[in-house]
Amino acid sequence: MYSSEIKALKKSERFRERIIYEDTVIDLASNDYLGLSHNKDILEETTKELLELDSHAPKASMLVNGYHKIHQNFERALCEINDFEDGVVLGSGFSANIAMIESLLRRGDELFIDEKYHASGILATKLIDAKITFFSHNSAGELEQLLKISQAKRKVVAVEGIYSMDADLLNPKIVEIANAFNALLIVDEAHSSGVVGKNLMGVFDLYNIKIKPNHIKMGTLGKAYGSFGGYILASKHIIEYLVNRAKPIIYATAPSLFDTLLAHKSLEFILKNRDELKEEITKRQNIVKDIFDLKIDGLILPIVIENNSKVMSIKEKLLEKNILIGAIRQPTVTKPIVRLIARLGIEESLFINSLRSVKCLM
């Protein structure tokens, strides 16, 4: 039924597959930025605490009987360290973007969304009656002009803390402009939380931004936190609204107790070891600078490659050396890239040698 489409994908080198890689591979592809998915102490602490509970699953949606003390404790811990009034956990970061954009934007409103925003947010724009306006990537000046001429009842701006493919930081002037126009500001911190900032909490933390009622922070637990799930932090008013209107909160089974507790333990680990982690992150960034002569803001290094065939060839040749990298093609990116993650948890000498192997193939 879809054979012609699959044939076209294969011909254009855009065909995707699920592959199980050996545990011995040197992993420069995963978004496990701090290497916490391998931390057995965190895993053991989580398992031990969960075994002491009467049940280990949420059993229902959050608004029926699925909301658990584990969820509440984690939400409160996130709010405290990020200085937000309230929060809610969800099944994934993807669901969090759908929840926010689909429910916060009503007819007569306008969403101003960075052209490089994550696919989950782009999908959510297809579900709403509000006006959708894309602005040039990280362009504070263009956003300001668009907000000036907007006649919308409510204005919402959606940006990322660190962009997952371009790997650049949010332009802080965008925060100032959103505040000046009293626009709701959604910041997707999936790739910045756990990586940048005084407390490694992301760009709000990095830029020392005083949290205001129009600010919304979204994050994921499947990256720096080494778990699975997502969360939204905002004012009490906004969270109450989302709990009553956001379909991924109302109609989905509540997030996994294990994953939520695991992420909470990871948060505690990050805060306890923030100084050491920051030093290791800086070391990784310096190694990247030494080898590629490129400065990275977080732990993502994207390298543009001329075509899909070459990016796949590079991936295959590196796999022969037991090195795994991301080979990202359209439509995820406009031009194919080799995407390297300078993640912690890889022995430094192996990390250096792996990057040198990548560079040899560029």
Buried (B, 14 or more C-beta within 10 A) or exposed (E): EEEEEEEEBEEEBBBEEEEEEEEEBBBBBBBBBBBBBBBEEBBEBBEEBBEEEEEBBBEEBBEEEBBBEBBBEBBEBBBEBBBBBBBBBBBBBBBBBBBBBBBBBEEEBBBBBBEBBBEBBBBBBEEBEBBBBBBEBBBBEBBBEBBEEBEBEBBBBBBBBBBBBBBBBBBBBBBEBBBEBEBBBBBBBBBBBBBBBEBBBBBBBBBEBEBEEBBBBBBBBBBBBBBBBBBBBBBEEBBEBBBEBBEBBBEBBBBBBBBBBBBBBBBBBBBEBBEEBBEBBEBBBEBBEEBBEEEBBBBBBBBEBEEBEBBBBBBEBBBEBBBBBBBBBEEBBEBBBBBBBBBBBBEEEEBBBBBEBBEEBE
